[in-house]
């Protein structure tokens, strides 16, 4: 038998090596990813156009490297709305709950860059927009892998996270709405 030996010197506070209770709870967002991962979608990676409303938001936040997740979302946009509608048959306010979780993750990401999430400084949001999205991706990935209802591949999880975050971006729960700021 092989293994890794870990020596723990002094433990200050509670220590629990049992499985986290979080991992026994389903995630609405995992349900959404599961449903959209079943969609038969063809993505045209050469089409780099955005609807004008989305292009305005990308420009307003100065999103650069993560524009590609919005392109992925574009092919799945009708499927994600349909997935939320299906989930809401079993979970009251399922979409709103998921969006609030994502907005909370966005607020947490802002605080990592010392940006006030109540009245964000747009210059700072613009400066860190891609890093903020990357942080939300990391938070969401950690959140989803701790839930019990993962029934898809890592690749589907990765694309699904991008699509869910891009959807939250388009719906103005992640990054800033150009109509709400100067």
C-alpha positions in Angstrom: 0.0 0.0 0.0 1.3 3.4 -0.9 0.2 6.8 0.4 1.3 10.1 1.6 2.5 10.6 5.1 1.4 13.9 6.6 2.7 15.0 9.9 0.6 17.5 11.8 2.3 19.4 14.5 -0.2 21.4 16.5 -3.9 21.8 15.6 -5.4 25.1 16.9 -9.2 25.0 16.6 -11.6 22.4 15.2 -10.3 19.7 12.9 -12.7 17.5 11.0 -11.4 15.0 8.4 -14.9 13.7 7.5 -16.5 14.6 4.2 -18.0 18.1 4.1 -21.8 18.3 4.5 -21.7 20.7 1.5 -20.8 17.8 -0.8 -24.1 16.0 -0.1 -26.2 18.9 -1.4 -27.2 19.4 -5.0 -26.4 22.6 -6.9 -28.8 24.4 -9.2 -25.9 25.5 -11.4 -24.8 21.9 -11.8 -28.3 21.1 -13.0 -28.0 23.9 -15.5 -24.6 22.7 -16.7 -26.0 19.1 -17.0 -28.9 20.3 -19.1 -26.8 22.5 -21.5 -24.1 19.8 -21.8 -26.8 17.7 -23.6 -27.5 20.5 -26.1 -26.5 19.8 -29.7 -24.6 23.0 -30.4 -22.3 24.0 -33.2 -19.9 26.8 -32.2 -18.4 28.9 -35.0 -15.2 30.1 -33.4 -14.6 32.4 -36.4 -17.7 34.4 -35.7 -16.5 37.0 -33.3 -19.4 39.3 -33.5 -21.6 40.3 -30.5 -25.1 41.7 -30.3 -24.8 45.5 -29.8 -26.0 45.4 -26.2 -23.4 42.7 -25.3 -20.6 44.5 -27.2 -21.5 47.7 -25.3 -21.1 45.9 -22.0 -17.8 44.2 -23.0 -16.4 47.7 -24.0 -17.8 49.3 -20.9 -16.0 46.8 -18.6 -13.0 46.6 -21.0 -13.2 42.8 -21.0 -10.4 41.4 -23.1 -9.2 37.8 -22.6 -12.6 36.6 -21.4 -14.5 37.8 -24.4 -14.1 34.2 -25.6 -16.5 32.9 -22.9 -19.2 35.3 -24.1 -18.7 33.9 -27.6 -19.2 30.4 -26.2 -22.3 31.6 -24.4 -23.7 33.0 -27.6 -24.2 29.5 -29.0 -25.9 28.3 -25.8 -28.0 31.3 -25.0 -31.4 29.8 -25.8 -30.4 26.5 -24.2 -29.4 28.1 -20.9 -32.8 29.9 -20.6 -34.6 26.7 -21.4 -32.5 24.9 -18.7 -33.4 27.5 -16.1 -37.0 27.1 -17.0 -36.8 23.4 -16.4 -35.0 23.8 -13.1 -37.5 26.3 -11.9 -40.2 23.6 -12.1 -38.5 21.9 -9.2 -36.7 24.8 -7.5 -38.7 28.0 -6.7 -36.7 31.0 -7.9 -33.9 28.7 -9.2 -32.5 31.2 -11.7 -32.6 34.1 -9.3 -30.9 32.0 -6.6 -28.1 31.0 -9.0 -27.7 34.6 -10.2 -27.5 35.8 -6.6 -24.8 33.2 -5.9 -22.8 34.4 -8.9 -23.3 38.1 -7.9 -22.0 37.2 -4.5 -18.9 35.6 -6.0 -18.5 38.7 -8.1 -18.6 40.9 -5.0 -16.0 38.6 -3.3 -13.8 39.0 -6.4 -14.1 42.8 -6.3 -13.0 42.8 -2.7 -9.9 40.9 -3.6 -8.9 43.9 -5.7 -10.0 46.4 -3.0 -13.0 47.5 -5.1 -16.1 48.4 -3.2 -18.9 46.2 -4.4 -21.6 48.7 -3.4 -20.2 51.5 -5.4 -17.4 50.0 -7.6 -14.8 52.3 -9.0 -15.1 51.7 -12.8 -11.5 52.5 -13.5 -10.5 49.7 -11.2 -13.2 47.3 -12.5 -11.9 48.0 -16.1 -8.3 47.5 -15.0 -9.1 44.1 -13.4 -12.1 42.9 -15.5 -10.5 39.7 -16.8 -8.9 38.9 -13.4 -12.3 39.4 -11.7 -13.9 37.0 -14.2 -11.1 34.5 -13.6 -11.6 34.7 -9.9 -15.4 34.1 -10.3 -14.6 31.1 -12.4 -12.3 29.7 -9.7 -14.9 30.3 -7.0 -17.7 28.8 -9.1 -15.5 25.7 -9.9 -14.7 25.1 -6.2 -18.4 25.6 -5.3 -19.7 23.2 -8.0 -17.1 20.4 -7.3 -18.3 20.4 -3.7 -21.9 19.5 -4.6 -23.3 16.1 -5.1 -25.0 16.3 -8.5 -22.1 16.2 -10.9 -23.1 13.9 -13.7 -21.0 15.2 -16.6 -17.3 15.4 -17.6 -14.7 17.8 -16.5 -14.6 19.3 -20.0 -18.4 19.8 -19.9 -17.9 21.4 -16.4 -15.2 23.8 -17.8 -17.3 24.9 -20.7 -20.5 25.0 -18.5 -18.8 27.3 -16.0 -17.8 29.7 -18.8 -21.3 29.7 -20.2 -23.0 30.2 -16.8 -20.6 33.1 -16.0 -21.1 34.7 -19.4 -24.8 34.4 -19.0 -24.5 36.2 -15.6 -22.4 38.8 -17.3 -25.0 39.4 -20.0 -27.7 39.5 -17.4 -25.6 42.1 -15.4 -25.0 40.0 -12.3 -21.2 39.8 -13.0 -19.3 43.0 -13.9 -21.0 46.3 -14.4 -24.1 47.4 -16.4 -23.2 50.3 -18.7 -26.6 51.8 -18.0 -26.0 52.0 -14.3 -22.7 53.8 -14.2 -21.0 56.8 -15.6 
